[in-house]
Amino acid sequence: SIRFPEAAAVAGQVGAAPLLLGALLEPSSGPQMQKHAAAMLSAMVVMRPDSALEIRRVPGCISRLTELVASGSLSVRGAVLEMVMNMAQADRGCRDDFRR
C-alpha cells in the first residue's frame, strides 16, 4: 500500500499526473499497478487540487475512468472510485464531467 509521504514526493513532480494516468488507463499494467496508480493520483488530487484539472484535460480520460469504475477488478474499482470522488471535490468541472 502507498504511504502518503511517497505520494507527496511523486505529486510534486511536474508531469507526474499524465504518467500515472497512463499506467492507470493502460490495460496491460495489470490490476496491482492500476490500483497503485489510482491511489497515487488520489493522493495527488487531495494535496494539489489543481492536478484534478490536469488529469481531466487528458483526452478520453473521464470515459476511461468511468469504464474502470464499472468493469475494472474489484480492487481497481475501489481505488478509481476514491480518485474520482477526490477529483469531483477538487474541481467542479470534474464533477460535471462525471455526471454526464
MDAnalysis code that builds the backbone (N, CA, C; Angstrom):
import MDAnalysis as mda
import numpy as np

u = mda.Universe.empty(300, n_residues=100, atom_resindex=np.repeat(np.arange(100), 3), trajectory=True)
u.add_TopologyAttr("name", ["N", "CA", "C"] * 100)
u.add_TopologyAttr("resid", np.arange(1, 101))
u.add_TopologyAttr("resname", ["SER", "ILE", "ARG", "PHE", "PRO", "GLU", "ALA", "ALA", "ALA", "VAL", "ALA", "GLY", "GLN", "VAL", "GLY", "ALA", "ALA", "PRO", "LEU", "LEU", "LEU", "GLY", "ALA", "LEU", "LEU", "GLU", "PRO", "SER", "SER", "GLY", "PRO", "GLN", "MET", "GLN", "LYS", "HIS", "ALA", "ALA", "ALA", "MET", "LEU", "SER", "ALA", "MET", "VAL", "VAL", "MET", "ARG", "PRO", "ASP", "SER", "ALA", "LEU", "GLU", "ILE", "ARG", "ARG", "VAL", "PRO", "GLY", "CYS", "ILE", "SER", "ARG", "LEU", "THR", "GLU", "LEU", "VAL", "ALA", "SER", "GLY", "SER", "LEU", "SER", "VAL", "ARG", "GLY", "ALA", "VAL", "LEU", "GLU", "MET", "VAL", "MET", "ASN", "MET", "ALA", "GLN", "ALA", "ASP", "ARG", "GLY", "CYS", "ARG", "ASP", "ASP", "PHE", "ARG", "ARG"])
u.atoms.positions = np.array([
    [0.843, -1.187, 0.000],
    [0.000, 0.000, 0.000],
    [0.886, 1.248, 0.000],
    [0.385, 2.298, -0.576],
    [1.186, 3.501, -0.775],
    [1.060, 4.437, 0.418],
    [2.190, 4.916, 0.871],
    [2.184, 5.841, 2.005],
    [2.111, 7.278, 1.513],
    [1.505, 8.105, 2.318],
    [1.289, 9.494, 1.926],
    [2.555, 10.260, 1.582],
    [3.638, 10.145, 2.390],
    [4.849, 10.906, 2.046],
    [5.403, 10.542, 0.668],
    [5.326, 9.250, 0.303],
    [5.807, 8.834, -1.022],
    [4.936, 9.463, -2.100],
    [3.646, 9.442, -1.861],
    [2.719, 10.037, -2.819],
    [2.984, 11.527, -2.944],
    [3.288, 12.173, -1.832],
    [3.557, 13.612, -1.834],
    [4.786, 13.918, -2.681],
    [5.796, 13.085, -2.572],
    [7.020, 13.284, -3.359],
    [6.721, 13.152, -4.848],
    [5.931, 12.151, -5.202],
    [5.575, 11.948, -6.608],
    [4.673, 13.081, -7.093],
    [3.724, 13.474, -6.242],
    [2.771, 14.516, -6.619],
    [3.469, 15.834, -6.920],
    [4.606, 16.043, -6.293],
    [5.352, 17.276, -6.504],
    [6.071, 17.334, -7.838],
    [6.217, 16.192, -8.484],
    [6.936, 16.143, -9.755],
    [6.064, 16.679, -10.888],
    [6.621, 17.577, -11.661],
    [5.886, 18.114, -12.809],
    [5.702, 16.986, -13.817],
    [4.497, 16.858, -14.330],
    [4.227, 15.822, -15.320],
    [3.962, 14.448, -14.740],
    [3.875, 14.350, -13.414],
    [3.623, 13.052, -12.791],
    [2.211, 12.553, -13.093],
    [1.249, 13.472, -13.115],
    [-0.151, 13.072, -13.323],
    [-0.359, 12.312, -14.633],
    [0.097, 12.855, -15.770],
    [-0.109, 12.118, -17.023],
    [0.578, 10.747, -17.035],
    [1.764, 10.655, -16.406],
    [2.461, 9.368, -16.349],
    [1.674, 8.345, -15.538],
    [1.208, 8.765, -14.365],
    [0.424, 7.874, -13.513],
    [-0.889, 7.512, -14.180],
    [-1.472, 8.488, -14.855],
    [-2.731, 8.246, -15.550],
    [-2.525, 7.222, -16.665],
    [-1.399, 7.331, -17.349],
    [-1.059, 6.357, -18.388],
    [-0.995, 4.951, -17.826],
    [-0.358, 4.813, -16.660],
    [-0.250, 3.497, -16.009],
    [-1.623, 2.989, -15.582],
    [-2.458, 3.901, -15.123],
    [-3.792, 3.515, -14.665],
    [-4.680, 3.068, -15.828],
    [-4.629, 3.797, -16.931],
    [-5.548, 3.536, -18.041],
    [-5.049, 2.465, -19.009],
    [-3.804, 2.041, -18.854],
    [-3.233, 1.022, -19.742],
    [-3.619, -0.375, -19.234],
    [-4.460, -1.098, -19.989],
    [-4.927, -2.414, -19.514],
    [-3.789, -3.398, -19.220],
    [-2.694, -3.288, -19.949],
    [-1.588, -4.233, -19.738],
    [-0.831, -3.976, -18.434],
    [-1.141, -2.871, -17.753],
    [-0.494, -2.584, -16.467],
    [-0.838, -3.645, -15.424],
    [-2.044, -4.192, -15.505],
    [-2.491, -5.169, -14.512],
    [-3.105, -4.476, -13.312],
    [-3.982, -5.190, -12.594],
    [-4.754, -4.596, -11.500],
    [-3.904, -3.994, -10.388],
    [-2.805, -4.644, -10.033],
    [-1.975, -4.148, -8.926],
    [-1.407, -2.764, -9.262],
    [-0.835, -2.644, -10.444],
    [-0.259, -1.372, -10.896],
    [-1.347, -0.315, -11.046],
    [-2.498, -0.716, -11.586],
    [-3.602, 0.232, -11.761],
    [-4.085, 0.752, -10.412],
    [-4.169, -0.149, -9.443],
    [-4.624, 0.234, -8.108],
    [-3.650, 1.244, -7.484],
    [-2.348, 0.968, -7.608],
    [-1.335, 1.880, -7.055],
    [-1.377, 3.231, -7.756],
    [-1.515, 3.216, -9.083],
    [-1.561, 4.471, -9.839],
    [-2.767, 5.299, -9.404],
    [-3.912, 4.647, -9.223],
    [-5.124, 5.357, -8.799],
    [-4.940, 5.939, -7.398],
    [-4.297, 5.176, -6.510],
    [-4.063, 5.650, -5.141],
    [-3.139, 6.868, -5.137],
    [-2.116, 6.833, -5.984],
    [-1.181, 7.965, -6.076],
    [-1.892, 9.203, -6.630],
    [-2.687, 8.995, -7.681],
    [-3.421, 10.115, -8.275],
    [-4.420, 10.691, -7.276],
    [-5.041, 9.806, -6.514],
    [-5.999, 10.223, -5.496],
    [-5.330, 11.136, -4.469],
    [-4.184, 10.701, -3.987],
    [-3.427, 11.485, -3.008],
    [-2.976, 12.812, -3.621],
    [-2.577, 12.757, -4.886],
    [-2.114, 13.952, -5.582],
    [-3.224, 14.999, -5.660],
    [-4.435, 14.540, -5.984],
    [-5.568, 15.452, -6.124],
    [-5.919, 16.092, -4.779],
    [-5.785, 15.323, -3.697],
    [-6.058, 15.849, -2.364],
    [-5.039, 16.930, -2.004],
    [-3.762, 16.672, -2.330],
    [-2.708, 17.616, -1.948],
    [-2.600, 18.796, -2.899],
    [-2.885, 18.551, -4.171],
    [-2.810, 19.612, -5.177],
    [-4.092, 19.607, -5.989],
    [-5.154, 20.240, -5.484],
    [-6.446, 20.193, -6.181],
    [-6.369, 20.596, -7.655],
    [-5.409, 21.467, -7.996],
    [-5.284, 21.874, -9.404],
    [-4.893, 20.699, -10.308],
    [-4.345, 19.634, -9.729],
    [-3.960, 18.490, -10.555],
    [-5.189, 17.750, -11.088],
    [-6.363, 17.965, -10.464],
    [-7.592, 17.357, -10.980],
    [-7.865, 17.859, -12.396],
    [-7.623, 19.145, -12.599],
    [-7.832, 19.738, -13.927],
    [-6.834, 19.161, -14.927],
    [-5.592, 19.011, -14.479],
    [-4.529, 18.441, -15.313],
    [-4.936, 17.032, -15.780],
    [-5.492, 16.253, -14.870],
    [-5.920, 14.890, -15.182],
    [-7.117, 14.921, -16.136],
    [-8.060, 15.792, -15.826],
    [-9.300, 15.879, -16.607],
    [-9.039, 16.274, -18.056],
    [-7.972, 17.026, -18.283],
    [-7.662, 17.508, -19.635],
    [-7.133, 16.415, -20.560],
    [-6.731, 15.280, -19.991],
    [-6.214, 14.187, -20.827],
    [-7.373, 13.630, -21.658],
    [-7.217, 13.629, -22.988],
    [-8.319, 13.196, -23.860],
    [-8.810, 11.782, -23.532],
    [-10.121, 11.646, -23.419],
    [-10.735, 10.343, -23.163],
    [-10.631, 9.851, -21.729],
    [-10.009, 10.654, -20.880],
    [-9.744, 10.243, -19.501],
    [-11.021, 9.937, -18.725],
    [-11.986, 10.830, -18.782],
    [-13.207, 10.679, -17.981],
    [-13.952, 9.402, -18.367],
    [-14.076, 9.150, -19.660],
    [-14.803, 7.947, -20.087],
    [-14.051, 6.675, -19.684],
    [-12.722, 6.709, -19.752],
    [-11.922, 5.532, -19.353],
    [-12.021, 5.292, -17.851],
    [-11.999, 6.359, -17.062],
    [-12.136, 6.213, -15.610],
    [-13.508, 5.638, -15.270],
    [-14.525, 6.129, -15.972],
    [-15.881, 5.635, -15.754],
    [-15.967, 4.147, -16.082],
    [-15.301, 3.750, -17.171],
    [-15.247, 2.333, -17.556],
    [-14.588, 1.489, -16.472],
    [-13.476, 1.991, -15.934],
    [-12.762, 1.247, -14.887],
    [-13.623, 1.067, -13.640],
    [-14.377, 2.100, -13.291],
    [-15.252, 2.003, -12.122],
    [-16.347, 0.964, -12.390],
    [-16.798, 0.898, -13.641],
    [-17.886, -0.016, -13.995],
    [-17.414, -1.460, -14.159],
    [-16.206, -1.638, -14.714],
    [-15.835, -3.004, -15.096],
    [-14.427, -3.439, -14.708],
    [-13.730, -2.612, -13.934],
    [-12.381, -2.999, -13.500],
    [-12.443, -4.097, -12.450],
    [-11.283, -4.623, -12.076],
    [-11.269, -5.596, -10.987],
    [-11.694, -4.869, -9.711],
    [-12.140, -5.626, -8.736],
    [-12.712, -5.030, -7.528],
    [-11.770, -4.030, -6.847],
    [-10.492, -4.399, -6.710],
    [-9.540, -3.512, -6.029],
    [-9.314, -2.238, -6.840],
    [-9.306, -2.374, -8.169],
    [-9.110, -1.211, -9.039],
    [-10.335, -0.303, -8.954],
    [-11.519, -0.893, -8.976],
    [-12.755, -0.110, -8.884],
    [-12.759, 0.794, -7.664],
    [-12.422, 0.217, -6.509],
    [-12.414, 0.980, -5.261],
    [-11.442, 2.140, -5.311],
    [-10.234, 1.873, -5.804],
    [-9.194, 2.906, -5.879],
    [-9.592, 4.013, -6.853],
    [-10.157, 3.622, -8.000],
    [-10.548, 4.612, -9.007],
    [-11.746, 5.424, -8.515],
    [-12.667, 4.755, -7.832],
    [-13.831, 5.454, -7.296],
    [-13.401, 6.531, -6.298],
    [-12.449, 6.178, -5.431],
    [-11.938, 7.151, -4.465],
    [-11.273, 8.323, -5.194],
    [-10.514, 8.007, -6.217],
    [-9.832, 9.036, -7.003],
    [-10.857, 9.970, -7.658],
    [-11.891, 9.380, -8.256],
    [-12.935, 10.155, -8.929],
    [-13.649, 11.075, -7.934],
    [-13.929, 10.540, -6.745],
    [-14.593, 11.362, -5.729],
    [-13.710, 12.524, -5.283],
    [-12.417, 12.256, -5.145],
    [-11.481, 13.330, -4.785],
    [-11.392, 14.372, -5.894],
    [-11.398, 13.904, -7.140],
    [-11.356, 14.837, -8.270],
    [-12.611, 15.708, -8.285],
    [-13.751, 15.096, -8.035],
    [-15.018, 15.834, -8.047],
    [-15.049, 16.898, -6.947],
    [-14.429, 16.578, -5.807],
    [-14.360, 17.564, -4.714],
    [-13.407, 18.697, -5.063],
    [-12.332, 18.360, -5.743],
    [-11.293, 19.350, -6.029],
    [-11.663, 20.283, -7.174],
    [-12.466, 19.773, -8.118],
    [-12.693, 20.530, -9.344],
    [-14.149, 20.389, -9.790],
    [-14.827, 21.499, -9.839],
    [-16.250, 21.473, -10.185],
    [-16.486, 20.931, -11.598],
    [-15.572, 21.248, -12.499],
    [-15.677, 20.747, -13.875],
    [-15.645, 19.231, -13.910],
    [-14.826, 18.638, -13.039],
    [-14.756, 17.173, -12.951],
    [-16.101, 16.615, -12.509],
    [-16.689, 17.275, -11.537],
    [-17.992, 16.835, -11.028],
    [-19.000, 16.788, -12.173],
    [-19.014, 17.848, -12.964],
    [-19.951, 17.937, -14.103],
    [-19.654, 16.855, -15.134],
    [-18.361, 16.634, -15.421],
    [-17.957, 15.621, -16.401],
    [-18.430, 14.232, -15.992],
    [-18.265, 13.907, -14.713],
    [-18.608, 12.569, -14.251],
    [-20.124, 12.366, -14.208],
    [-20.853, 13.454, -14.079],
    [-22.325, 13.343, -14.070],
    [-22.863, 12.965, -15.440],
    [-22.147, 13.364, -16.490],
    [-22.645, 13.126, -17.859],
    [-22.617, 11.662, -18.214],
])
